[in-house]
């Protein structure tokens, strides 16, 4: 059995609108015999007469009236679908689901969200702060489109694109610590009071491993679950913390204190599920994050 094609529907609607094969053929830029033959083919396919050709004006039969109602709706829906695809490809609409580890909220996500909104205000964004292991699990479950975290050992099926190198440093709010002639030996932190992220954060594990490796034993007086809390605590007390350099640069009331040996650097990465289709919004964000990293002068990834 022959299938109905879109041109059949358009031909039928044109004849119904004009009530005349000649004028409909002229509008469609086909010959009248071709149009008549195509309508007859459609009627054979659906198994019912759609047009009454006996009068001076071609009219729809009862079946034809019902059929053209559905045909018109189908063509309108198809046109709407085509417009929606066009809109998405042109980024006038769409949605991005992004996960990021907490440290990036303090210095990277603001410029990224501002840039995305300025360029593509029609794109909605769902942003979730979570540990890296949850980001990777969410990517594999298709609950996230992209993640911002670090390179290293990833769950099977998660791909990482290196973005830049993040360096950590000791930070204090006391101006007296500024302008030291030489870096502070890490062993001098013995007994010094620090405020750090909680031990469920990857950054905390990175810091603890550094202290352990160099046999430094500071006093962890405060544990917090946000960078904002740490910056406020350090600004208002004599406690020190450890933060990415980029955060310190954005907060003039914080003073970096270089350590010797320096804290090891980490490579920031954009994560996605291997083989997953990257929708237009995700591709736009990927271009944006590379641009932001470059314009803000972050250290290139090795």
C-alpha positions as CSV (number, residue, x, y, z in Angstrom):
1,X,0.0,0.0,0.0
2,X,1.4,3.4,-1.0
3,X,2.1,5.8,1.9
4,X,0.8,9.4,2.1
5,X,3.5,12.0,1.4
6,X,3.6,15.6,2.6
7,X,3.2,16.9,-0.9
8,X,-0.2,15.0,-1.1
9,X,-1.4,16.9,1.9
10,X,-0.2,20.3,0.5
11,X,-1.9,19.5,-2.8
12,X,-5.2,18.6,-1.2
13,X,-5.2,21.7,1.0
14,X,-4.4,23.9,-2.1
15,X,-7.4,22.5,-4.1
16,X,-9.7,22.8,-1.1
17,X,-8.7,26.5,-0.6
18,X,-9.1,27.4,-4.3
19,X,-12.0,25.1,-5.2
20,X,-10.3,24.7,-8.5
21,X,-7.6,22.5,-9.9
22,X,-6.2,25.1,-12.3
23,X,-5.6,27.8,-9.8
24,X,-4.3,25.3,-7.2
25,X,-1.8,24.0,-9.8
26,X,-0.7,27.5,-10.7
27,X,0.0,28.2,-7.0
28,X,1.9,24.9,-6.6
29,X,3.8,25.4,-9.8
30,X,2.9,22.0,-11.2
31,X,0.7,21.0,-14.1
32,X,-3.0,20.5,-13.7
33,X,-2.9,16.8,-14.9
34,X,-0.1,16.1,-12.4
35,X,-2.1,17.7,-9.6
36,X,-5.2,15.7,-10.5
37,X,-3.2,12.5,-10.7
38,X,-1.6,13.1,-7.2
39,X,-5.0,13.8,-5.6
40,X,-6.4,10.6,-7.1
41,X,-3.3,8.7,-5.7
42,X,-4.0,10.2,-2.3
43,X,-7.7,9.1,-2.4
44,X,-6.6,5.6,-3.4
45,X,-4.2,5.5,-0.5
46,X,-6.7,6.6,2.2
47,X,-9.5,4.5,0.5
48,X,-12.1,7.2,0.3
49,X,-13.2,10.1,-2.0
50,X,-12.0,13.4,-0.7
51,X,-13.1,15.8,-3.4
52,X,-16.5,16.3,-5.1
53,X,-15.6,17.2,-8.7
54,X,-19.2,17.2,-10.1
55,X,-20.0,20.9,-9.8
56,X,-18.4,24.0,-11.3
57,X,-16.5,24.4,-8.0
58,X,-14.5,21.5,-6.6
59,X,-15.7,20.8,-3.0
60,X,-14.6,18.6,-0.2
61,X,-16.7,15.6,0.6
62,X,-17.6,15.0,4.2
63,X,-14.6,12.6,4.5
64,X,-12.5,15.2,2.8
65,X,-13.4,17.9,5.3
66,X,-12.5,15.7,8.2
67,X,-9.2,14.6,6.5
68,X,-8.1,18.2,5.6
69,X,-8.7,19.3,9.1
70,X,-6.2,16.7,10.4
71,X,-3.9,17.3,7.4
72,X,-3.8,21.0,8.1
73,X,-3.0,20.5,11.8
74,X,-0.3,18.0,10.9
75,X,1.4,20.4,8.5
76,X,1.2,23.2,11.1
77,X,2.7,21.0,13.7
78,X,5.5,20.0,11.4
79,X,6.2,23.7,10.5
80,X,6.3,24.5,14.3
81,X,8.8,21.6,14.8
82,X,11.0,22.9,12.0
83,X,10.9,26.4,13.6
84,X,11.8,24.9,17.0
85,X,14.8,23.1,15.5
86,X,15.8,26.3,13.8
87,X,15.5,28.2,17.0
88,X,17.6,25.7,19.0
89,X,20.3,25.6,16.3
90,X,20.3,29.4,16.4
91,X,20.4,29.3,20.2
92,X,17.3,31.5,20.6
93,X,16.0,28.8,22.9
94,X,17.3,25.6,24.6
95,X,18.4,24.4,28.1
96,X,21.7,23.5,29.6
97,X,22.1,21.3,32.7
98,X,25.5,22.1,34.3
99,X,27.2,20.6,37.3
100,X,30.3,22.1,39.0
101,X,32.4,21.4,42.1
102,X,32.0,24.2,44.7
103,X,35.3,26.1,44.3
104,X,34.3,27.2,40.8
105,X,31.2,29.1,42.2
106,X,33.6,31.7,43.7
107,X,35.4,32.7,40.6
108,X,34.5,31.0,37.3
109,X,30.7,30.4,37.2
110,X,29.8,34.1,37.5
111,X,31.6,35.1,34.3
112,X,30.4,32.0,32.5
113,X,26.7,32.6,33.4
114,X,27.0,36.3,32.6
115,X,28.5,35.5,29.2
116,X,25.9,32.8,28.3
117,X,23.0,35.1,29.3
118,X,24.4,38.1,27.4
119,X,25.0,36.1,24.2
120,X,22.1,33.6,24.3
121,X,19.3,35.0,26.7
122,X,16.9,32.4,25.4
123,X,18.9,29.5,26.8
124,X,17.8,28.3,30.3
125,X,20.4,27.1,32.7
126,X,20.1,24.6,35.6
127,X,23.3,24.9,37.7
128,X,24.0,22.4,40.4
129,X,26.9,22.5,42.9
130,X,28.1,19.0,43.7
131,X,31.2,16.8,44.4
132,X,33.0,15.5,41.3
133,X,31.9,11.8,41.9
134,X,28.2,12.9,41.8
135,X,28.9,15.0,38.7
136,X,30.3,12.0,36.8
137,X,27.4,9.8,37.9
138,X,24.9,12.4,36.8
139,X,26.6,12.7,33.4
140,X,26.4,8.9,32.9
141,X,22.7,8.9,34.0
142,X,22.0,11.8,31.5
143,X,21.0,14.1,34.4
144,X,23.6,16.6,33.4
145,X,24.9,17.8,30.0
146,X,28.3,19.1,31.2
147,X,30.4,19.2,34.3
148,X,33.3,21.4,35.5
149,X,35.7,19.6,37.7
150,X,39.3,18.2,37.5
151,X,41.2,15.7,35.5
152,X,42.3,12.5,37.0
153,X,40.7,9.1,37.4
154,X,37.2,9.2,35.9
155,X,34.3,6.8,35.9
156,X,34.2,4.7,32.7
157,X,32.3,6.6,30.0
158,X,33.2,10.1,31.3
159,X,35.4,12.2,29.0
160,X,37.5,15.2,30.2
161,X,38.7,18.2,28.2
162,X,41.5,20.1,30.0
163,X,40.8,23.8,30.4
164,X,43.4,25.4,32.6
165,X,45.7,24.9,35.6
166,X,44.4,25.8,39.0
167,X,46.9,26.6,41.7
168,X,46.2,26.8,45.4
169,X,47.8,29.0,48.0
170,X,47.6,29.9,51.7
171,X,45.4,32.9,52.1
172,X,45.0,35.3,55.0
173,X,43.1,38.5,55.6
174,X,45.9,40.1,57.6
175,X,47.9,42.7,55.6
176,X,50.9,41.9,57.8
177,X,51.4,38.7,56.1
178,X,51.8,40.5,52.7
179,X,55.2,41.3,51.3
180,X,57.2,38.4,52.8
181,X,60.6,38.2,51.3
182,X,60.5,34.5,50.9
183,X,57.8,31.8,50.8
184,X,56.6,30.5,54.1
185,X,58.0,27.0,54.8
186,X,55.0,24.6,55.1
187,X,56.4,23.2,58.4
188,X,55.8,26.7,59.9
189,X,52.1,26.0,59.7
190,X,52.4,23.6,62.7
191,X,49.8,24.7,65.2
192,X,48.5,27.6,63.0
193,X,44.7,27.8,63.0
194,X,43.1,27.2,59.6
195,X,39.6,27.3,58.2
196,X,39.2,24.8,55.4
197,X,36.5,23.1,53.3
198,X,35.0,20.0,54.8
199,X,36.6,16.6,54.1
200,X,33.8,15.6,51.7
201,X,35.3,18.1,49.2
202,X,37.9,17.0,46.7
203,X,39.9,20.2,47.4
204,X,40.1,19.3,51.1
205,X,41.6,15.9,50.2
206,X,44.1,17.6,47.9
207,X,45.2,20.0,50.8
208,X,45.3,17.2,53.4
209,X,47.5,15.1,51.2
210,X,49.9,18.0,50.8
211,X,50.1,18.6,54.5
212,X,50.6,14.9,55.2
213,X,53.3,14.6,52.5
214,X,55.3,17.4,54.1
215,X,54.5,16.4,57.7
216,X,52.8,19.7,58.5
217,X,50.1,19.7,61.2
218,X,48.1,22.9,61.3
219,X,45.0,23.2,63.6
220,X,41.8,22.9,61.6
221,X,39.7,25.2,63.7
222,X,36.8,25.7,61.3
223,X,35.4,23.5,58.5
224,X,32.9,25.1,56.1
225,X,30.9,23.8,53.1
226,X,31.3,26.9,51.0
227,X,34.0,29.2,49.6
228,X,32.0,32.3,50.5
229,X,32.0,31.2,54.1
230,X,35.7,30.7,54.1
231,X,36.4,34.1,52.6
232,X,34.2,35.9,55.1
233,X,35.8,34.0,58.0
234,X,39.3,34.8,56.9
235,X,38.5,38.4,56.3
236,X,37.1,38.9,59.8
237,X,39.5,36.8,61.8
238,X,43.1,35.9,62.1
239,X,42.5,32.4,60.6
240,X,44.1,31.4,57.3
241,X,42.7,29.2,54.6
242,X,43.7,27.6,51.3
243,X,42.1,28.9,48.1
244,X,42.6,28.9,44.4
245,X,44.7,31.8,43.3
246,X,41.9,33.0,41.0
247,X,39.7,33.6,44.0
248,X,42.3,35.6,45.8
249,X,42.8,37.8,42.7
250,X,39.1,38.6,42.7
251,X,39.1,39.6,46.4
252,X,41.4,42.5,47.3
253,X,40.9,42.0,51.0
254,X,42.5,38.5,50.8
255,X,46.3,38.2,50.9
256,X,48.1,35.2,49.3
257,X,51.0,33.8,51.3
258,X,53.2,31.6,49.1
259,X,54.2,28.3,50.7
260,X,57.5,26.3,50.2
261,X,57.2,23.9,48.7
262,X,54.1,25.2,46.8
263,X,50.8,23.4,46.8
264,X,50.5,21.1,43.8
265,X,48.5,22.4,40.9
266,X,45.4,20.8,39.5
267,X,44.0,20.7,35.9
268,X,40.5,22.0,35.6
269,X,38.4,20.1,33.0
270,X,35.1,20.2,31.2
271,X,33.4,16.8,31.6
272,X,30.8,15.1,29.4
273,X,29.6,11.6,28.7
274,X,31.6,9.8,26.0
275,X,29.6,9.5,22.7
276,X,26.7,11.6,24.0
277,X,25.1,14.0,21.6
278,X,26.0,17.6,22.6
279,X,23.0,19.8,22.1
280,X,23.4,23.3,20.7
281,X,23.4,24.9,24.2
282,X,26.2,22.6,25.4
283,X,28.2,23.4,22.3
284,X,27.7,27.1,22.8
285,X,28.8,26.8,26.5
286,X,31.9,24.8,25.5
287,X,33.0,27.6,23.1
288,X,32.3,30.2,25.8
289,X,34.2,28.5,28.6
290,X,37.3,28.3,26.4
291,X,37.0,32.0,25.6
292,X,36.5,33.0,29.3
293,X,39.6,30.9,30.3
294,X,41.7,32.6,27.6
295,X,40.5,36.2,28.3
296,X,40.8,35.9,32.1
297,X,44.4,34.8,31.7
298,X,44.2,31.5,33.5
299,X,47.3,29.3,33.3
300,X,47.0,27.0,30.2
301,X,46.6,23.3,31.0
302,X,49.7,21.2,30.4
